[in-house]
Amino acid sequence: MKTYQGTAVRDGRFWAVKIAGVGITQGRSRSEARDMALDLIEIMKKIPPDQFEVHLEFEPTCG
């Protein structure tokens, strides 16, 4: 099973998520950011979600 790596950075009210080799998406919560990352990979790579995993690294926020 393929694993995609991504990073999430807080940008105002959103988490901006970048998945290496796939693209960028966003979500308002950590949970939504992960869901959006899964959707992005499924759409852009044209593979069903049961055939890949995603590992997101959430960067710490200040303040």
C-alpha positions in Angstrom: 0.0 0.0 0.0 1.4 3.4 -1.0 1.8 6.0 1.7 1.7 9.7 0.8 3.5 12.3 3.0 2.1 15.7 3.7 2.6 18.8 5.9 -0.1 21.0 7.4 0.6 24.6 8.4 -1.9 26.8 10.2 -2.9 29.7 8.0 -5.4 31.9 9.7 -8.6 29.9 10.3 -7.4 27.0 8.1 -4.8 24.3 8.0 -3.0 24.5 4.6 -2.1 20.9 3.6 0.6 20.1 1.0 0.9 16.5 -0.2 4.2 15.8 -1.9 3.8 15.1 -5.6 0.0 15.6 -5.5 -1.1 19.1 -4.6 -2.4 21.5 -1.9 -5.7 21.6 -0.1 -7.1 23.0 3.2 -9.4 22.3 6.1 -10.7 24.2 9.1 -9.8 21.5 11.6 -7.1 18.9 11.8 -9.8 16.2 11.1 -11.1 18.1 8.1 -7.6 18.7 6.8 -6.9 15.0 6.8 -10.2 14.3 5.1 -9.5 16.9 2.4 -6.0 15.4 1.9 -7.5 11.9 1.3 -10.0 13.4 -1.2 -7.2 15.3 -3.0 -5.1 12.1 -3.4 -8.1 10.1 -4.5 -9.1 12.7 -7.2 -5.7 13.7 -8.4 -4.2 10.2 -8.5 -7.4 8.4 -9.5 -7.1 5.7 -6.9 -9.6 4.5 -4.3 -8.9 5.5 -0.6 -8.6 1.9 0.5 -5.4 1.6 -1.7 -3.3 4.3 0.0 -2.5 5.9 3.3 -1.6 9.5 4.2 0.7 10.6 6.9 0.3 14.3 7.8 2.8 16.2 9.9 1.1 19.1 11.6 3.5 22.0 12.3 3.1 23.5 15.7 1.4 26.8 16.0 2.5 29.9 17.9 0.4 31.9 20.3 
